[in-house]
Amino acid sequence: MKKSFEDIVKLSEHLRSPEGCPWDREQTLNTLKSFIVEEAYEVIQAIEADDTEELKEELGDLLFQIVFASQISNEEGEFGIEDVLNQLYYKLVRRHPHVFGEEKAKNAEEAVRRWQGEKLKEKMRKRNLLEIPRSMPALLRAQRVGEKASQVGFDWEKASDVIEKVREELEELQSAIIANQKNSMEKEWGDLIFSLVNLARHLKLDSESTAHIAVDKFIERFSKVEEKAKEKGRELSELTLKEMDELWEEAKGEKLKVDS
């Protein structure tokens, strides 16, 4: 028997009731924060794995976190899931004047401009960049900040200009390293990463997912190095750096799953 959204809402109410689950009754909006982030990441992982069944399950888990948080807020006299849905409904209508109104959008870029125009009207009293949550992953946050600044014209004209900025920041980091100034190293390293994220944005790359792919690639190659060492009857810790480099070069010549 298929269950409706209302059934899930009633289930969350029951879990929080005196007859429900002791653990669920103890939860607060603050304790849910880590679960919400974790479930969102698991959704992304299922998408990247192209696993339909896993995605269906993880989307359900994420949806329940939203329902559950709304239930807690409702108990505190703030708002319920109906308020969340109403606000979402009217926001979608309001931000799509090219769909639900008289305006038109010829392509995706123009649709985004319409969306951002309506969003700016709503957020006029807020400082734009402060809307981006600090709790977001750093690379994703940096990319969103760059996008926001670009929307008001504060941006480099082309990727080659950003590359010059990257070179400048790298030189400043090198100077800090030579001077052995720890605070300056930290600052300049951060500036370099932020510049690289802006370069990714100009190249139409997603810095967060691209960084994950790079990490996955390193892990897979490193695992191959470990396997090759074992085939030679050696532990990785017994090899010299030169020997490990040679195995690494062998691994680089082999096809990786992450590149498939």
LINDAPE-V965737 format. One record per backbone hydrogen bond with DSSP energy under -1.0 kcal/mol. CO is the residue of the C=O (numbers start at 1). NH is the residue of the N-H. If there is no record, write none. Layout:
CO;NH / CO;NH
//
This chain:
4;8 / 5;9 / 6;10 / 7;11 / 8;12 / 9;13 / 10;14 / 11;15 / 12;16 / 15;21 / 17;20 / 21;25 / 28;32 / 32;36 / 33;37 / 34;38 / 35;39 / 36;40 / 37;41 / 38;42 / 39;43 / 40;44 / 41;45 / 42;46 / 43;47 / 44;48 / 45;49 / 46;51 / 47;50 / 51;55 / 52;56 / 53;57 / 54;58 / 55;59 / 56;60 / 57;61 / 58;62 / 59;63 / 60;64 / 61;65 / 62;66 / 63;67 / 64;68 / 65;69 / 66;70 / 67;71 / 68;72 / 69;73 / 70;74 / 71;75 / 72;76 / 73;78 / 74;77 / 80;84 / 81;85 / 82;86 / 83;87 / 84;88 / 85;89 / 86;90 / 87;91 / 88;92 / 89;93 / 90;94 / 91;95 / 93;96 / 96;99 / 96;100 / 97;101 / 107;111 / 108;112 / 109;113 / 110;114 / 111;115 / 112;116 / 113;117 / 114;118 / 115;119 / 116;120 / 117;121 / 118;122 / 119;123 / 123;126 / 128;131 / 129;132 / 133;136 / 137;141 / 138;142 / 139;143 / 140;144 / 141;145 / 142;146 / 143;147 / 144;148 / 145;149 / 146;150 / 147;151 / 149;152 / 149;154 / 150;153 / 153;155 / 158;161 / 158;162 / 159;163 / 160;164 / 161;165 / 162;166 / 163;167 / 164;168 / 165;169 / 166;170 / 167;171 / 168;172 / 169;173 / 170;174 / 171;175 / 172;176 / 173;177 / 174;178 / 175;179 / 176;181 / 181;185 / 182;186 / 183;187 / 184;188 / 185;189 / 186;190 / 187;191 / 188;192 / 189;193 / 190;194 / 191;195 / 192;196 / 193;197 / 194;198 / 195;199 / 196;200 / 197;201 / 198;202 / 199;203 / 200;205 / 201;204 / 206;210 / 207;211 / 208;212 / 209;213 / 210;214 / 211;215 / 212;216 / 213;217 / 214;218 / 215;219 / 216;220 / 217;221 / 218;222 / 219;223 / 220;224 / 221;225 / 222;226 / 223;227 / 224;228 / 225;229 / 226;230 / 227;231 / 228;232 / 229;234 / 230;233 / 235;238 / 236;239 / 240;244 / 241;245 / 242;246 / 243;247 / 244;248 / 245;249 / 246;250 / 247;251 / 248;252 / 251;254 / 257;260
//
